[in-house]
Amino acid sequence: MTKIILLILVLPFLTKTQAAIERTVTLKKEAEVWSNNICLDDMIEEAWLKTRCHLEKKKCCGWRVGSNLITQISKEEIQRKAAQMDFTGWSIKVGGNNSIVVKQTGRELTCKDIEDRLVPLLREKLGLGTSQELKLNECRMRIPTYVSFEDQNRWEFKLPEELRNPLEFPIVLKKEFLQNLGFTQVKFALFQEVYVAKKTISPTQLIQKEDFILKKTDVLNSYLSGNMVYGKDVFPEGQQAKQSIFVGTPLSYGLLERNPIVRLGDSVTLILRSHNLRISTRGVVQGSAAVGDMVTVQLSRYNRTFRGKLLDGKLVEVWL
């Protein structure tokens, strides 16, 4: 019991003694930083403190370059702020030069920088026309990304082969293409004037122009999936709904199918052709088909089937 009480009384003294251990760091004469923020590890020589500050960045930062992009900081000011930094087990004494000149040589990339360079690149990659408006809705940097003032065009994007939304990609140096400066994620939209359903269209219902209105809509997901939408210059005549088309849905290729002129069990005229032969007979189709489709026909009198191309007038042509 006595040992426990003694340990409790001595422990605060030991902690204070450990916190009072002093380590001297060397102030450099000058330094360069990428951003407007200045941290203690930017201004000193010692590697151990640089490592410590790298792990606890917020603790080590407390100075700014300012609008002139260059500033001079005295050793006394650095010592004053360093004394307030809690490096458990150590106290920092600043030695070396009496002051340091810090110059900002880079800047942080903004979402406006990303948008200005990314949108033309995506427009070219997607093959967009002048009537299609591509814009960024959201932009998020995984970490702050800095580029040099001296060479503003040295950075570029490394886009994936397959475009998705949201899209994540690294920002890299042009000459050192494998060196990542940072990562960003964007969400973008593609606005185009397209036909949008005014009412719900049921499956197999014939598409009528009066059931749709032209509206500027985000069609990016349809575009990326290859399911192209119908713009104001084209309306799909003579087609029917493959599935339900709900109110507000853009009219796309994948929602439609051609209106079949024959269905399973319908009677058709089968024309068998060769270079010097033409035979006509009656048959029964084995499924629904529109003009131009390939369809299977079973002869009415014989247990034999032929596969041919459906023509106007319920004719099925087979070349022998």
C-alpha positions as a Markdown table, in Angstrom:
| # | Residue | x | y | z |
|---|---|---|---|---|
| 1 | Met | 0.0 | 0.0 | 0.0 |
| 2 | Thr | 2.9 | 2.3 | 0.9 |
| 3 | Lys | 4.6 | 1.7 | -2.5 |
| 4 | Ile | 1.4 | 2.6 | -4.4 |
| 5 | Ile | 1.0 | 5.9 | -2.5 |
| 6 | Leu | 4.7 | 6.7 | -3.1 |
| 7 | Leu | 4.3 | 6.0 | -6.8 |
| 8 | Ile | 1.2 | 8.3 | -7.0 |
| 9 | Leu | 3.2 | 11.1 | -5.4 |
| 10 | Val | 6.3 | 10.7 | -7.5 |
| 11 | Leu | 4.6 | 10.2 | -10.9 |
| 12 | Pro | 3.8 | 13.9 | -11.6 |
| 13 | Phe | 7.3 | 14.8 | -10.8 |
| 14 | Leu | 8.7 | 12.2 | -13.2 |
| 15 | Thr | 6.4 | 13.4 | -16.0 |
| 16 | Lys | 7.5 | 17.0 | -15.5 |
| 17 | Thr | 11.1 | 16.0 | -15.5 |
| 18 | Gln | 10.6 | 14.0 | -18.7 |
| 19 | Ala | 8.8 | 17.0 | -20.4 |
| 20 | Ala | 11.6 | 19.3 | -19.5 |
| 21 | Ile | 14.2 | 17.4 | -21.6 |
| 22 | Glu | 15.5 | 20.0 | -24.1 |
| 23 | Arg | 16.5 | 19.4 | -27.7 |
| 24 | Thr | 18.1 | 22.0 | -29.8 |
| 25 | Val | 17.1 | 22.4 | -33.5 |
| 26 | Thr | 18.9 | 24.5 | -36.1 |
| 27 | Leu | 17.1 | 27.3 | -37.9 |
| 28 | Lys | 17.9 | 27.5 | -41.6 |
| 29 | Lys | 18.8 | 30.8 | -43.4 |
| 30 | Glu | 16.0 | 30.4 | -46.0 |
| 31 | Ala | 13.3 | 28.0 | -47.1 |
| 32 | Glu | 10.8 | 27.4 | -49.8 |
| 33 | Val | 7.2 | 26.2 | -49.3 |
| 34 | Trp | 4.5 | 25.1 | -51.8 |
| 35 | Ser | 1.5 | 26.7 | -49.9 |
| 36 | Asn | 1.0 | 29.8 | -47.9 |
| 37 | Asn | 1.2 | 27.8 | -44.7 |
| 38 | Ile | 4.6 | 27.5 | -43.0 |
| 39 | Cys | 5.4 | 24.7 | -40.5 |
| 40 | Leu | 8.3 | 24.3 | -38.1 |
| 41 | Asp | 9.7 | 21.4 | -40.1 |
| 42 | Asp | 10.0 | 23.7 | -43.2 |
| 43 | Met | 12.4 | 25.9 | -41.3 |
| 44 | Ile | 14.7 | 23.6 | -39.4 |
| 45 | Glu | 17.4 | 21.1 | -40.4 |
| 46 | Glu | 16.9 | 18.1 | -38.0 |
| 47 | Ala | 15.4 | 15.0 | -39.6 |
| 48 | Trp | 13.9 | 13.7 | -36.3 |
| 49 | Leu | 11.7 | 16.8 | -35.9 |
| 50 | Lys | 10.7 | 16.7 | -39.6 |
| 51 | Thr | 9.5 | 13.2 | -39.1 |
| 52 | Arg | 7.6 | 14.1 | -36.0 |
| 53 | Cys | 5.9 | 17.1 | -37.7 |
| 54 | His | 5.1 | 15.0 | -40.7 |
| 55 | Leu | 3.0 | 12.7 | -38.4 |
| 56 | Glu | 1.5 | 15.6 | -36.4 |
| 57 | Lys | 1.2 | 18.3 | -39.1 |
| 58 | Lys | -1.4 | 20.5 | -37.3 |
| 59 | Lys | 0.8 | 20.7 | -34.2 |
| 60 | Cys | 3.8 | 22.1 | -36.1 |
| 61 | Cys | 2.2 | 24.7 | -38.3 |
| 62 | Gly | 1.5 | 28.3 | -37.2 |
| 63 | Trp | 3.0 | 30.8 | -39.7 |
| 64 | Arg | 1.9 | 32.1 | -43.1 |
| 65 | Val | 3.8 | 33.6 | -46.0 |
| 66 | Gly | 1.3 | 36.3 | -46.8 |
| 67 | Ser | 0.1 | 38.0 | -50.0 |
| 68 | Asn | 3.7 | 39.0 | -51.0 |
| 69 | Leu | 4.7 | 35.3 | -51.3 |
| 70 | Ile | 7.8 | 36.0 | -49.2 |
| 71 | Thr | 8.3 | 36.7 | -45.5 |
| 72 | Gln | 11.0 | 36.9 | -42.8 |
| 73 | Ile | 10.5 | 35.3 | -39.4 |
| 74 | Ser | 12.8 | 35.9 | -36.4 |
| 75 | Lys | 14.2 | 33.1 | -34.3 |
| 76 | Glu | 12.5 | 34.7 | -31.2 |
| 77 | Glu | 9.1 | 34.4 | -32.8 |
| 78 | Ile | 9.7 | 30.8 | -33.8 |
| 79 | Gln | 11.0 | 30.0 | -30.3 |
| 80 | Arg | 7.9 | 31.5 | -28.8 |
| 81 | Lys | 5.5 | 29.4 | -30.8 |
| 82 | Ala | 7.7 | 26.3 | -30.6 |
| 83 | Ala | 7.5 | 26.5 | -26.8 |
| 84 | Gln | 3.7 | 26.2 | -27.0 |
| 85 | Met | 3.9 | 23.0 | -29.2 |
| 86 | Asp | 3.3 | 19.9 | -27.1 |
| 87 | Phe | 6.0 | 17.4 | -28.1 |
| 88 | Thr | 5.4 | 14.9 | -25.3 |
| 89 | Gly | 8.7 | 14.3 | -23.6 |
| 90 | Trp | 10.7 | 17.1 | -25.2 |
| 91 | Ser | 11.0 | 20.9 | -25.2 |
| 92 | Ile | 12.4 | 22.6 | -28.3 |
| 93 | Lys | 15.2 | 25.2 | -28.3 |
| 94 | Val | 15.7 | 27.0 | -31.6 |
| 95 | Gly | 19.3 | 27.6 | -32.5 |
| 96 | Gly | 21.1 | 28.5 | -35.7 |
| 97 | Asn | 20.4 | 31.7 | -37.7 |
| 98 | Asn | 18.7 | 34.7 | -36.1 |
| 99 | Ser | 16.0 | 34.7 | -38.7 |
| 100 | Ile | 14.8 | 32.9 | -41.8 |
| 101 | Val | 13.4 | 34.1 | -45.2 |
| 102 | Val | 10.5 | 31.9 | -46.4 |
| 103 | Lys | 9.4 | 32.1 | -50.0 |
| 104 | Gln | 6.2 | 30.5 | -51.5 |
| 105 | Thr | 7.0 | 28.8 | -54.8 |
| 106 | Gly | 3.8 | 26.9 | -55.5 |
| 107 | Arg | 0.0 | 27.1 | -55.0 |
| 108 | Glu | -2.8 | 24.7 | -54.2 |
| 109 | Leu | -4.9 | 23.4 | -57.1 |
| 110 | Thr | -8.5 | 24.4 | -56.9 |
| 111 | Cys | -11.7 | 22.8 | -58.3 |
| 112 | Lys | -11.8 | 25.6 | -60.8 |
| 113 | Asp | -8.4 | 24.6 | -62.1 |
| 114 | Ile | -9.6 | 21.0 | -62.4 |
| 115 | Glu | -12.8 | 22.0 | -64.2 |
| 116 | Asp | -11.1 | 24.3 | -66.7 |
| 117 | Arg | -8.7 | 21.5 | -67.8 |
| 118 | Leu | -10.9 | 18.4 | -67.4 |
| 119 | Val | -14.1 | 19.5 | -69.2 |
| 120 | Pro | -12.4 | 20.0 | -72.6 |
| 121 | Leu | -10.6 | 16.7 | -72.2 |
| 122 | Leu | -13.8 | 14.8 | -71.4 |
| 123 | Arg | -15.7 | 16.5 | -74.2 |
| 124 | Glu | -13.0 | 15.2 | -76.7 |
| 125 | Lys | -12.9 | 11.8 | -75.1 |
| 126 | Leu | -16.7 | 11.4 | -75.2 |
| 127 | Gly | -17.1 | 13.0 | -78.7 |
| 128 | Leu | -19.6 | 15.6 | -77.6 |
| 129 | Gly | -21.3 | 18.1 | -79.9 |
| 130 | Thr | -21.7 | 21.8 | -79.3 |
| 131 | Ser | -25.3 | 21.4 | -78.1 |
| 132 | Gln | -24.3 | 19.1 | -75.3 |
| 133 | Glu | -23.3 | 20.9 | -72.0 |
| 134 | Leu | -20.8 | 19.1 | -69.8 |
| 135 | Lys | -20.2 | 20.5 | -66.3 |
| 136 | Leu | -18.8 | 19.5 | -62.9 |
| 137 | Asn | -21.3 | 19.2 | -60.1 |
| 138 | Glu | -18.9 | 18.1 | -57.4 |
| 139 | Cys | -15.1 | 18.1 | -56.9 |
| 140 | Arg | -13.2 | 16.7 | -53.9 |
| 141 | Met | -9.5 | 16.5 | -53.4 |
| 142 | Arg | -8.3 | 13.5 | -51.3 |
| 143 | Ile | -5.4 | 15.6 | -50.1 |
| 144 | Pro | -4.3 | 19.2 | -50.9 |
| 145 | Thr | -2.4 | 19.2 | -54.2 |
| 146 | Tyr | 0.3 | 21.8 | -55.0 |
| 147 | Val | 1.9 | 22.9 | -58.3 |
| 148 | Ser | 4.8 | 25.2 | -59.1 |
| 149 | Phe | 4.3 | 28.9 | -59.9 |
| 150 | Glu | 7.1 | 28.6 | -62.5 |
| 151 | Asp | 5.5 | 25.9 | -64.6 |
| 152 | Gln | 1.7 | 26.1 | -64.4 |
| 153 | Asn | 1.2 | 23.6 | -67.3 |
| 154 | Arg | 3.4 | 20.8 | -66.0 |
| 155 | Trp | 0.6 | 18.8 | -64.4 |
| 156 | Glu | -2.1 | 16.8 | -66.1 |
| 157 | Phe | -4.7 | 14.1 | -65.4 |
| 158 | Lys | -4.2 | 10.3 | -65.8 |
| 159 | Leu | -7.8 | 9.3 | -66.7 |
| 160 | Pro | -8.9 | 5.7 | -66.7 |
| 161 | Glu | -9.8 | 4.0 | -69.9 |
| 162 | Glu | -13.4 | 3.5 | -68.8 |
| 163 | Leu | -15.2 | 6.7 | -67.7 |
| 164 | Arg | -17.5 | 6.5 | -64.8 |
| 165 | Asn | -19.5 | 8.9 | -62.6 |
| 166 | Pro | -18.2 | 9.7 | -60.1 |
| 167 | Leu | -14.8 | 9.7 | -61.6 |
| 168 | Glu | -11.6 | 9.3 | -59.6 |
| 169 | Phe | -8.1 | 9.9 | -61.0 |
| 170 | Pro | -4.6 | 11.0 | -60.1 |
| 171 | Ile | -3.0 | 14.3 | -60.9 |
| 172 | Val | 0.5 | 13.7 | -62.2 |
| 173 | Leu | 3.6 | 15.6 | -63.5 |
| 174 | Lys | 3.9 | 15.5 | -67.3 |
| 175 | Lys | 7.5 | 14.6 | -67.5 |
| 176 | Glu | 7.5 | 12.2 | -64.5 |
| 177 | Phe | 4.2 | 10.5 | -65.5 |
| 178 | Leu | 4.4 | 8.0 | -62.7 |
| 179 | Gln | 4.7 | 10.7 | -60.0 |
| 180 | Asn | 1.4 | 11.4 | -58.4 |
| 181 | Leu | 0.8 | 14.9 | -57.0 |
| 182 | Gly | -2.6 | 14.0 | -55.6 |
| 183 | Phe | -5.9 | 12.4 | -56.2 |
| 184 | Thr | -9.3 | 14.0 | -57.0 |
| 185 | Gln | -12.9 | 12.7 | -57.4 |
| 186 | Val | -15.4 | 14.5 | -59.5 |
| 187 | Lys | -19.1 | 14.1 | -60.3 |
| 188 | Phe | -20.2 | 15.7 | -63.6 |
| 189 | Ala | -23.4 | 16.0 | -65.6 |
| 190 | Leu | -24.2 | 16.1 | -69.3 |
| 191 | Phe | -27.1 | 18.3 | -70.2 |
| 192 | Gln | -28.9 | 17.9 | -73.5 |
| 193 | Glu | -32.3 | 18.7 | -74.9 |
| 194 | Val | -34.0 | 15.3 | -75.3 |
| 195 | Tyr | -37.4 | 13.7 | -75.4 |
| 196 | Val | -38.8 | 13.0 | -71.9 |
| 197 | Ala | -42.0 | 11.1 | -71.2 |
| 198 | Lys | -45.0 | 13.1 | -70.1 |
| 199 | Lys | -46.9 | 10.0 | -69.0 |
| 200 | Thr | -46.1 | 6.4 | -68.3 |
| 201 | Ile | -45.8 | 4.3 | -71.4 |
| 202 | Ser | -46.7 | 0.6 | -71.0 |
| 203 | Pro | -44.6 | -2.3 | -72.6 |
| 204 | Thr | -45.5 | -3.0 | -76.3 |
| 205 | Gln | -47.3 | 0.4 | -76.5 |
| 206 | Leu | -46.5 | 2.3 | -79.7 |
| 207 | Ile | -44.4 | 5.4 | -79.2 |
| 208 | Gln | -46.2 | 8.6 | -80.0 |
| 209 | Lys | -44.5 | 12.0 | -80.3 |
| 210 | Glu | -47.3 | 13.8 | -78.4 |
| 211 | Asp | -46.5 | 11.6 | -75.3 |
| 212 | Phe | -43.1 | 13.3 | -74.9 |
| 213 | Ile | -41.7 | 16.8 | -74.4 |
| 214 | Leu | -38.3 | 18.3 | -75.2 |
| 215 | Lys | -36.5 | 19.1 | -72.0 |
| 216 | Lys | -32.9 | 19.9 | -71.0 |
| 217 | Thr | -31.9 | 16.9 | -68.9 |
| 218 | Asp | -28.8 | 15.2 | -67.4 |
| 219 | Val | -28.2 | 12.2 | -69.7 |
| 220 | Leu | -24.6 | 11.3 | -68.6 |
| 221 | Asn | -25.3 | 7.9 | -67.2 |
| 222 | Ser | -27.2 | 6.9 | -70.4 |
| 223 | Tyr | -24.3 | 8.2 | -72.4 |
| 224 | Leu | -21.6 | 6.4 | -70.5 |
| 225 | Ser | -23.5 | 3.1 | -70.7 |
| 226 | Gly | -23.8 | 3.4 | -74.5 |
| 227 | Asn | -27.6 | 3.7 | -74.2 |
| 228 | Met | -28.0 | 6.8 | -76.4 |
| 229 | Val | -30.9 | 9.1 | -76.0 |
| 230 | Tyr | -33.1 | 10.8 | -78.6 |
| 231 | Gly | -32.4 | 14.5 | -79.1 |
| 232 | Lys | -34.6 | 17.1 | -80.6 |
| 233 | Asp | -33.5 | 16.3 | -84.2 |
| 234 | Val | -34.6 | 12.6 | -84.1 |
| 235 | Phe | -37.8 | 10.9 | -82.9 |
| 236 | Pro | -38.2 | 7.1 | -83.2 |
| 237 | Glu | -41.1 | 6.6 | -85.5 |
| 238 | Gly | -42.8 | 3.1 | -85.7 |
| 239 | Gln | -41.3 | 1.7 | -82.5 |
| 240 | Gln | -42.8 | 0.4 | -79.3 |
| 241 | Ala | -41.8 | 0.3 | -75.6 |
| 242 | Lys | -39.7 | -2.6 | -74.7 |
| 243 | Gln | -40.5 | -2.0 | -71.0 |
| 244 | Ser | -42.4 | 0.6 | -68.9 |
| 245 | Ile | -41.2 | 4.2 | -69.5 |
| 246 | Phe | -42.1 | 6.3 | -66.5 |
| 247 | Val | -42.9 | 10.0 | -66.4 |
| 248 | Gly | -39.7 | 12.1 | -66.6 |
| 249 | Thr | -37.6 | 9.3 | -68.2 |
| 250 | Pro | -35.4 | 10.4 | -71.1 |
| 251 | Leu | -36.3 | 8.4 | -74.3 |
| 252 | Ser | -33.3 | 6.1 | -75.1 |
| 253 | Tyr | -32.5 | 3.4 | -77.6 |
| 254 | Gly | -32.5 | 0.7 | -74.9 |
| 255 | Leu | -36.1 | 1.4 | -73.9 |
| 256 | Leu | -37.5 | 0.7 | -77.4 |
| 257 | Glu | -37.9 | -2.1 | -79.9 |
| 258 | Arg | -39.2 | -2.1 | -83.4 |
| 259 | Asn | -42.9 | -2.7 | -83.8 |
| 260 | Pro | -43.3 | -6.3 | -84.9 |
| 261 | Ile | -45.5 | -6.9 | -87.9 |
| 262 | Val | -45.7 | -10.6 | -87.2 |
| 263 | Arg | -46.1 | -12.6 | -84.0 |
| 264 | Leu | -45.8 | -16.2 | -83.0 |
| 265 | Gly | -48.2 | -18.3 | -85.0 |
| 266 | Asp | -48.9 | -15.8 | -87.8 |
| 267 | Ser | -49.0 | -17.0 | -91.3 |
| 268 | Val | -46.5 | -15.6 | -93.8 |
| 269 | Thr | -45.4 | -16.2 | -97.4 |
| 270 | Leu | -42.0 | -18.0 | -97.5 |
| 271 | Ile | -39.9 | -17.3 | -100.7 |
| 272 | Leu | -37.1 | -19.8 | -101.4 |
| 273 | Arg | -34.5 | -18.3 | -103.8 |
| 274 | Ser | -31.4 | -19.3 | -105.6 |
| 275 | His | -29.7 | -17.8 | -108.7 |
| 276 | Asn | -32.2 | -19.5 | -111.1 |
| 277 | Leu | -35.0 | -20.6 | -108.8 |
| 278 | Arg | -37.9 | -19.0 | -106.9 |
| 279 | Ile | -40.5 | -21.0 | -105.0 |
| 280 | Ser | -43.3 | -19.5 | -102.9 |
| 281 | Thr | -45.2 | -21.4 | -100.2 |
| 282 | Arg | -47.0 | -20.7 | -96.9 |
| 283 | Gly | -45.5 | -21.1 | -93.5 |
| 284 | Val | -46.0 | -20.1 | -89.8 |
| 285 | Val | -43.5 | -17.8 | -88.0 |
| 286 | Gln | -42.0 | -19.1 | -84.7 |
| 287 | Gly | -41.7 | -15.7 | -83.0 |
| 288 | Ser | -42.3 | -12.0 | -83.2 |
| 289 | Ala | -40.3 | -9.9 | -85.7 |
| 290 | Ala | -40.2 | -6.5 | -87.3 |
| 291 | Val | -39.3 | -5.7 | -90.9 |
| 292 | Gly | -35.6 | -6.5 | -91.5 |
| 293 | Asp | -35.4 | -9.1 | -88.7 |
| 294 | Met | -34.3 | -12.7 | -89.2 |
| 295 | Val | -37.2 | -15.0 | -88.3 |
| 296 | Thr | -37.8 | -18.8 | -88.3 |
| 297 | Val | -40.7 | -20.1 | -90.4 |
| 298 | Gln | -42.2 | -23.6 | -90.3 |
| 299 | Leu | -43.8 | -25.0 | -93.5 |
| 300 | Ser | -47.5 | -25.6 | -93.1 |
| 301 | Arg | -47.5 | -28.9 | -94.9 |
| 302 | Tyr | -44.1 | -30.3 | -93.9 |
| 303 | Asn | -42.2 | -30.7 | -90.7 |
| 304 | Arg | -39.3 | -28.5 | -91.8 |
| 305 | Thr | -38.2 | -25.0 | -90.8 |
| 306 | Phe | -36.3 | -22.2 | -92.7 |
| 307 | Arg | -34.7 | -19.1 | -91.4 |
| 308 | Gly | -34.9 | -15.9 | -93.5 |
| 309 | Lys | -35.3 | -12.1 | -93.5 |
| 310 | Leu | -38.8 | -10.6 | -92.9 |
| 311 | Leu | -39.8 | -8.2 | -95.7 |
| 312 | Asp | -42.8 | -5.9 | -96.1 |
| 313 | Gly | -46.1 | -7.6 | -96.8 |
| 314 | Lys | -45.3 | -10.5 | -94.4 |
| 315 | Leu | -42.8 | -12.0 | -96.8 |
| 316 | Val | -39.9 | -14.1 | -95.5 |
| 317 | Glu | -37.0 | -14.4 | -98.0 |
| 318 | Val | -34.6 | -17.4 | -97.8 |
| 319 | Trp | -31.6 | -17.7 | -100.1 |
| 320 | Leu | -30.6 | -21.3 | -100.8 |
